[in-house]
Amino acid sequence: MRRVLRALLSVAALALPACDDASSGPGTAIGNARAYGIWAPGANDTCTPEVHNSYAVVGPDRRLYPTWHPPVDPVTGCSFGHEHGRDPRGSRLYRMVGDIPFGLANEALITWDSANQRHEDHVGHKVEWENDFPLRFGSAAASSLIEVRCDALIKMHQGTHSKDAFTNNLHELTYHLRCTDGTEMHVTLMTAIGTPGEFTASCDGRTVVVGTATPPNSPDGGGQRRIPDRTCIERHILVPPGEQSNFGAALHESWETSNVVRREDGHTLAFFNPYFQADRPSRFHDPAAPNVTGRPIDVCYEVTAAGERAEGEDCDESTGGAAGVLFDDPRSVFNGVRRVVDINDNRIRNRGGPTVWYTDPFGRNGRTRSFPGSVRQVIAAIDNDFGELDPEGPTVGRNRYYGTPQTHAPN
């Protein structure tokens, strides 16, 4: 029987975000979370659902959740066709927090607001981490330069294959950070990225209004979701004869988050705003396409009435001169595999306060005791205010390629 992965129980109970009924701690699962068991293999995948479901973790609410797995199962050699980013076991924070449950905040939302649930696909969960990186405040030329060293382990749901993010601004974010100055937070929430029902065009900053979000009462959040649309394709990829397409300008996504954890009285305990960048998504917004979802691979075969077409390595590599390559074909480079995370501001205002807080799934209404639909957050009991100095965080991930030759959209 294959081993079921479980969260580490022996260390750092403080660091593990938990839901409201986790007083007995993780152990044997009492049931499955909504996110568990929803993946099914496609025509280009060789793993079975049973192999996929063996990569699971018992969450703090004692429900069974999917968690990180490699793109190819090391035991059977089968391919899942999708990837979840960097193996979290290399993070120094992994021994504190264990395997990350995918969908924990989504599950809490079922209890918090059962009439307005938010469920996300499996393949969009992406993990990134970095050990011992510098976080600087001020400038190198300034005498006030402050530098601390940090570890980060982050999981974001950033699907780049479907129409979901055109309208839906709620996406699950897990954020673990620990720095040498005492800054530490372990937060899981539904981050509201920009305005629901619309997004920002990636190539020129236009607001594109699409439709109703799911759930319909999704809150308006800070930041924005920068996503390509048909105008970006026509401007940068479909070019006159003799010119080269600029795939990078057209097919880049930037999900710029703005997150707060607040007490019930409105006091902000923590603020952090990482940006999630993805290159070569397998979708763009096109009102004329089925499900308003255009496919970059289809553009490789397109010729306009004026003779404009896609020219360049991305299409050459994806098609190999063959006709009929589909968006979910492993030959296509439009699969959202290349990503980075920008570490930006990380502020804490919790000097002398409790380190354990229970919030709603959006990080609000923080209390010291759990309540139905709450998620357990950990915030260091410090204030890390460096005055007017702005943080200069690194980019982690550095465009690593986490896929295999079998990885393809949906991813």
N, C-alpha and C positions, 0 to 999 in steps of 0.2 A: 504494500500500500504506500502511495506517495505521501511524503511528509507535508502536513499543513503548517504553513508558516504562522507563528504567533508573536504577539508583541512581547518585548522583554519585560519581565515582571519583577526582576530582582533589584533594579536600580531606578533612581530618579522618579519616584512616584509624582513628585511635584511637576516634572517636566512634561508629563503626558497629558495632552488635552483630553478631557473626558466629557461625556454627556451626563444628563441629570440623574440617571439611575445607576451610576457606576460606583456606588459606595462599597460594593463587594469586590470591585476590581475585575479585570478581565480573567477569564478562565474558560470553561467549556461554554461554547456558544449556545444561547437559548433560542436562537433563530437567525435567519438571514436578513441582512440589510437590503434595502431596495436595490442598491448598486451591485449586489453580488449575483453572479450567474447570468448577466445580461449579454455577454459577448457570445457571438456565434461565428464560426469560421466561414469565410467567403470562398469563392472558387479558387483563389490563389493561396489559400492557407492550408497547412497540413496537420496542425494540432487539433485535437478534439476539445469540446467544451470541458470534459472531465480533466484533461491535463491543465487547461487554463484555470479552472476553478480550484486546482490544488494550490495555487499561489494566493493564499488568503491569510487574513489576520483577524483574531478576535478583538473587536474594538472595546473601548472602555464601557460601552453600554451593553457589552456581552453579545453583540450581534456579529455575524461573520461578514467581513468586508473583503473585496479584492484589494490587492496591494501590488507593489512593483514586481515585475518579472522580466527576465531577459527576452529579447526578441526571438531567440531560438532556445527551446527547452534543452538544457544540457544532458538530460537523461535519455530522451527519445530522439533528439535531433530534429524534432518537428518545428515548423515555423508558425508563429502567431500572426505574422504579417504587419504587426504594429509594434511600437516601442514606447516606453514610458520614461525615456531620458536616462540619466546617469544612475548607476547602481548605488543606492543610498548606503550600502554597507561600508563604503569607503569613507563616509563622513565621520568625523570625530564625535558628532552629536548622535550618531546612530545608536551607540551603546546606551545613551540616555533615553531616547524616545522610541527605539525599535522600529518595526515596520509601520509604514504610514497607511492608515485606513483610507481608502478612496471612497469619498461620499459621506463622511461623518457629519459634516455640517448640513448637507442635504437631508440626511436622515433626521437630524434634530428639527429641521424646518417642518417635517411632517407633523410633529407634535406641536410645535410653536404656532403654526398657521396651516392647519390641515386643508383648508379650502384653497390655499395658494402655494402649492408645492412646486419645487424646482428640481427636476431630475436631469442628469447629464449623461452623455454616452460614456462608455468605458475608455475608449482609446485616447480621449483628450487629456487624461491625467498625465502630467509631465513632471519629472523630478530633476532638480539641479542642486548642486552643493559645491562648496569650496571650503577648504581648511586654511586657517592662518593667513587670511588676506588683510591688507591694510585698509582702514577706514580713516580718512584724513579730514580735518576741519581747518579751514583757513586756506592759505596758499603757500606754496613752497618758498615764495619770496618774503612771506610775512613772518615777523618774529613771534606771532601768536599761533603758529602752526602746531596742531595737536594731531598725533597719530595713535590709534589703537589697533590691535590685532583682533580679528574676529573669525568665527566659524559660522557658516550658514548652511541650513538644509531646508530646501523649499520645494513645495509641491503645488503646482497650479493646474487647473483644468483649462487648457488652451487648445480646443479643437480647431483645426484649420481646414476642415474638409467639407463642412455642411453649412447650411444657411443659419444655423443656430445663433451665432454671434452677430448676425446682421441686426437682430432685434433684442436678443437676450443679453442683458448686462450683468446678470448674477452668475458668478463662477466661483467654485470652491478654491480657497487658498489656504495652505498650511505653511506656516512661517516659523522656523526655529532659528534663533540668532543668539550667540553668546560672544561677548567681547571682553578684552582684558581690563577695561575700565569699569566692569561690573554691569554693563548693559546686557540684559538677557530677557528674551521673551519667547514664549512658545504658544502660538496662537493658531486657531483654526476657525475660519468664518466663511460666509458667503460675501465675497467682495463685490460691490456694485461699481462697475467700471463705466463711467460716463452716464449718458441718458438712455433709458430703455426705449426701444422702438426705433432707434437710429444709431448710426455710427459715423465716424470721420473718415473721409476718403484718404487713403494713405499717400497718394501722390501730390495732393494740393490742399488738403485741409478742409475741403467742403463738407458740410453736414448733409448726410444722406438719410432721409426719413423713409422707413421701410414699412413698419406696421406695429402691431401689438406685441408686447413682450410676454414671456411666460416666466413667472406668474404675472398677471396684469397689474398687480400692485407693487411691482418691483420698484425699489426706491431709486431716486436719482443719486448717483455717486460722483465723486470727483474723478479726475483723470479722463481718459478717453480710450476707445477701441479704434485704432487706425487700421483699416482694412481696404484692400484694393477693390475697385469697381470697374465697370465697363469703360468709363472714361479714361481711367489709368491705362487700361489695355490699349485703347485706341491711340492714346498719346505717346506711349513708350514702347509698345511691342509691335503693333501693326505699322510698319514703316515702308516708305517708298523703295523701289528697287535700288540696290547699291548701298543702302544704309543698314546698320546693325541695330537690333532691338536692345533696349535697356531693360532687361528682366529684373534687375535689382531695384530700379526705380519704381517699377510697376507692381512687383510681387513681393512686398515686404509688409509684415504686420507688426504693429507696436501696441501692446496692451498696457496702458499706463495707469497703474492703480493708485488709489489714495485711501488708506485704511486707518481707522481709529478704533481703539477699544475704550469704551466709556463706562463710567459708573452710572448707577441709576439716577444720580442727581445731575448728570450731564458733564461731570468732570472728565477730561480726557486723560486716561491712564497711559496710553501708548499711541504713537503715530508712526507709520512706516509706509513707504510708497515705491516698492520695486516696479520696474518696467520689464515686461516680457516681450522679447523680440523673436519673430519667426520669419524665415526666408522660404520662398518657393512653396506657398500654400497651394493646395489642390483646388481652391475655389476663389471666385471673385463674385461680387454682386452684379447681376445683370437682370434688369426688370423683364427683358424679353426671353429669358431662358426658363426652362422648367424649374419650378421651385425657386425662381429668381437666382439660381446658382449657376454661374458660368464655370467652365473648366479650362484652365490654361492649356492642357494638352489638346483640346479641340481647336484652340487658337492657332496651334502649330500647323493645322491643316487649312486654315482660313485664308481666303484671298478676297479682298474687297473689290468693288467695282472699279476703283482707281488703281488696282494692281498692288495695293499694300499687303504685306504679309509679314509673318514673324521670321526673323533671320538671326541665327546665332546658335551657340553651343547648347543651350538648354533644350531647344527643340531638336537639334541634331542628335543629341545623346538620347533623348526620350523616344524618338521615333525610329532612329537608325535607318531612315529611309523607307520604313515599312508603313503601310496604310492601316488605319483602324486601331491604333493603340488607344486604349481606354484610360479613364482617369485613375482606375484602381489597378492598373497594370504595374508590376514591379519595375518595368523599364523606365517609367516616367520619373523624372527628377522632381516633379511637382508633388511632393509628399509631406511637406512641413517638418522634415527631420532636423533641419539645421536651426538651432535656437540659442539664444543667450538671455541672461537675466542681468539687468542693471540694478545694483544695490545702491539705493539713494539714502533718504533720510531715515533715521531710527531714533525717535524721541521717546523718553519715558518721564512721566510725572507721577511718581508713586513713592516718594521718600517716606519711609517709616510706615508704609501701608502694608496690608496683607499681600502676599505674593500669589495667592490663588484667588481667582475671580470666576464667577459664573455669569456668562452673558447669553443673550439671545443669539440665534445663528448669524446675525449681522454684526456682532461685536458690541451691541448696545445693552443698556439696562443691567450693567454689571453689579452683582451682589456677591456677598461672601458665602452664601448658601445656594445650593442648587435649586432649580425650579423646573417644571415641565418644559421641555424644549430647550434647555440651556446647554451650553458647551463650556467645558472647563478650560480656562486660560491661565497662563502663568506669566506674571510680569515682575521683574526685579523690583525690590523695595528701594529704589533710588530715584533721584532726578539727575539726568545726564545733560543738563543744559550747558552748552558752551557759548552762551550769549548770542551774538549776532553772526557767529561763524557758520558758514554753510558747509554741509558735509560733501565730501568728494569720494564717492564709493566706486568700487571697481565694477567691471563687467565680468560676470562669471559664466562659464560654459564655453566662451570663446569659439562659438560656432562649431562645437564638436559634432561629429556625425555619429548618432547613436543607433542607426539602423543597420541593416544587413542588405545584401542584394535581393532578399525576399520581402523587404519592408515596402509597403505601398499605402496609398490612400485607400480607405479612411484611416487616418493616423492622427 
